[in-house]
C-alpha cells in the first residue's frame, strides 16, 4: 500500500498540529539514527552468516595448507583466530606487519 501526495501532506499537517514545528526535526533525526543502527545490525548479522567461520583452528581438516599456515602465523603474533573467517585473520595479519 503506497501513500499518495495528499496522504503525506495530511500526515505532516497532523504531526505539526500535535507536536509543533520544533519537535519534528528531533523526531526525524531520531528516526534516522534508529534506521542507521538497524541497518548496521542487519549488515553484521548478514556478514556473520555469509562468511565461513573457523571453529577448530589449525587442526581443522577442511583447511588448505596455506590456510593452516596463516592461522599458525596469526597465533604466533597473538592475533585471535577462533570463530573468525580466514579472510579476516589474513587481513589482521597483513595489518600487523
C-alpha positions as YAML, in Angstrom:
chain: A
units: angstrom
residues:
- id: 1
  name: UNK
  ca: [0.00, 0.00, 0.00]
- id: 2
  name: UNK
  ca: [1.57, 3.25, -1.16]
- id: 3
  name: UNK
  ca: [0.83, 6.67, 0.20]
- id: 4
  name: UNK
  ca: [-0.17, 9.39, -2.22]
- id: 5
  name: UNK
  ca: [0.73, 13.06, -2.06]
- id: 6
  name: UNK
  ca: [-2.46, 14.05, -0.24]
- id: 7
  name: UNK
  ca: [-2.00, 11.41, 2.44]
- id: 8
  name: UNK
  ca: [1.59, 12.52, 3.09]
- id: 9
  name: UNK
  ca: [0.51, 16.15, 3.39]
- id: 10
  name: UNK
  ca: [-2.27, 15.17, 5.79]
- id: 11
  name: UNK
  ca: [0.17, 13.21, 7.99]
- id: 12
  name: UNK
  ca: [2.65, 16.11, 8.01]
- id: 13
  name: UNK
  ca: [-0.13, 18.55, 8.89]
- id: 14
  name: UNK
  ca: [-1.35, 16.37, 11.77]
- id: 15
  name: UNK
  ca: [2.23, 15.96, 13.06]
- id: 16
  name: UNK
  ca: [2.70, 19.74, 13.03]
- id: 17
  name: UNK
  ca: [-0.54, 20.25, 14.93]
- id: 18
  name: UNK
  ca: [0.23, 17.57, 17.52]
- id: 19
  name: UNK
  ca: [3.92, 18.18, 18.17]
- id: 20
  name: UNK
  ca: [4.70, 21.64, 16.88]
- id: 21
  name: UNK
  ca: [7.38, 22.64, 14.38]
- id: 22
  name: UNK
  ca: [10.20, 22.43, 16.97]
- id: 23
  name: UNK
  ca: [9.80, 18.69, 17.65]
- id: 24
  name: UNK
  ca: [9.52, 17.44, 14.05]
- id: 25
  name: UNK
  ca: [13.28, 17.72, 13.26]
- id: 26
  name: UNK
  ca: [14.10, 15.91, 16.53]
- id: 27
  name: UNK
  ca: [11.74, 13.06, 15.62]
- id: 28
  name: UNK
  ca: [13.20, 12.87, 12.11]
- id: 29
  name: UNK
  ca: [16.75, 12.75, 13.50]
- id: 30
  name: UNK
  ca: [15.87, 10.03, 16.00]
- id: 31
  name: UNK
  ca: [14.16, 8.04, 13.25]
- id: 32
  name: UNK
  ca: [17.22, 8.37, 11.00]
- id: 33
  name: UNK
  ca: [19.56, 7.22, 13.79]
- id: 34
  name: UNK
  ca: [17.34, 4.26, 14.60]
- id: 35
  name: UNK
  ca: [17.26, 3.29, 10.91]
- id: 36
  name: UNK
  ca: [21.07, 3.54, 10.67]
- id: 37
  name: UNK
  ca: [21.53, 1.31, 13.74]
- id: 38
  name: UNK
  ca: [19.05, -1.19, 12.33]
- id: 39
  name: UNK
  ca: [20.93, -1.35, 9.01]
- id: 40
  name: UNK
  ca: [24.28, -1.71, 10.83]
- id: 41
  name: UNK
  ca: [22.96, -4.61, 12.90]
- id: 42
  name: UNK
  ca: [21.42, -6.24, 9.85]
- id: 43
  name: UNK
  ca: [24.73, -5.98, 7.97]
- id: 44
  name: UNK
  ca: [26.61, -7.54, 10.90]
- id: 45
  name: UNK
  ca: [24.20, -10.45, 11.08]
- id: 46
  name: UNK
  ca: [24.27, -10.93, 7.31]
- id: 47
  name: UNK
  ca: [28.07, -10.93, 7.16]
- id: 48
  name: UNK
  ca: [28.35, -13.34, 10.08]
- id: 49
  name: UNK
  ca: [26.03, -15.75, 8.29]
- id: 50
  name: UNK
  ca: [27.58, -15.49, 4.83]
- id: 51
  name: UNK
  ca: [31.29, -15.57, 5.83]
- id: 52
  name: UNK
  ca: [32.67, -19.02, 6.59]
- id: 53
  name: UNK
  ca: [33.73, -19.34, 10.21]
- id: 54
  name: UNK
  ca: [36.78, -21.18, 11.53]
- id: 55
  name: UNK
  ca: [35.86, -23.10, 14.63]
- id: 56
  name: UNK
  ca: [38.58, -25.64, 15.18]
- id: 57
  name: UNK
  ca: [41.69, -23.73, 14.12]
- id: 58
  name: UNK
  ca: [44.84, -25.34, 12.75]
- id: 59
  name: UNK
  ca: [43.65, -28.94, 13.28]
- id: 60
  name: UNK
  ca: [40.60, -28.45, 11.07]
- id: 61
  name: UNK
  ca: [40.90, -30.96, 8.19]
- id: 62
  name: UNK
  ca: [38.84, -28.79, 5.83]
- id: 63
  name: UNK
  ca: [41.59, -26.13, 5.74]
- id: 64
  name: UNK
  ca: [44.18, -25.93, 3.00]
- id: 65
  name: UNK
  ca: [47.86, -25.97, 3.97]
- id: 66
  name: UNK
  ca: [48.05, -22.25, 3.16]
- id: 67
  name: UNK
  ca: [45.13, -21.50, 5.48]
- id: 68
  name: UNK
  ca: [46.75, -23.52, 8.27]
- id: 69
  name: UNK
  ca: [49.95, -21.53, 7.83]
- id: 70
  name: UNK
  ca: [48.02, -18.25, 8.03]
- id: 71
  name: UNK
  ca: [46.41, -19.42, 11.28]
- id: 72
  name: UNK
  ca: [49.78, -20.51, 12.74]
- id: 73
  name: UNK
  ca: [51.36, -17.16, 11.83]
- id: 74
  name: UNK
  ca: [48.43, -15.24, 13.32]
- id: 75
  name: UNK
  ca: [48.54, -17.24, 16.54]
- id: 76
  name: UNK
  ca: [52.29, -16.65, 16.79]
- id: 77
  name: UNK
  ca: [51.62, -12.90, 16.65]
- id: 78
  name: UNK
  ca: [48.81, -13.12, 19.19]
- id: 79
  name: UNK
  ca: [46.03, -12.44, 16.69]
- id: 80
  name: UNK
  ca: [42.74, -14.14, 17.71]
- id: 81
  name: UNK
  ca: [41.64, -16.87, 15.29]
- id: 82
  name: UNK
  ca: [38.70, -18.59, 16.97]
- id: 83
  name: UNK
  ca: [35.36, -18.27, 15.12]
- id: 84
  name: UNK
  ca: [36.80, -15.90, 12.51]
- id: 85
  name: UNK
  ca: [36.95, -16.21, 8.73]
- id: 86
  name: UNK
  ca: [40.33, -16.88, 7.13]
- id: 87
  name: UNK
  ca: [39.98, -13.59, 5.25]
- id: 88
  name: UNK
  ca: [39.60, -11.61, 8.47]
- id: 89
  name: UNK
  ca: [42.58, -13.40, 10.04]
- id: 90
  name: UNK
  ca: [44.74, -12.79, 6.96]
- id: 91
  name: UNK
  ca: [43.75, -9.11, 6.91]
- id: 92
  name: UNK
  ca: [44.72, -8.71, 10.57]
- id: 93
  name: UNK
  ca: [47.99, -10.50, 9.86]
- id: 94
  name: UNK
  ca: [48.75, -8.14, 6.99]
- id: 95
  name: UNK
  ca: [47.85, -5.09, 9.09]
- id: 96
  name: UNK
  ca: [50.12, -6.20, 11.94]
- id: 97
  name: UNK
  ca: [53.20, -6.39, 9.69]
...
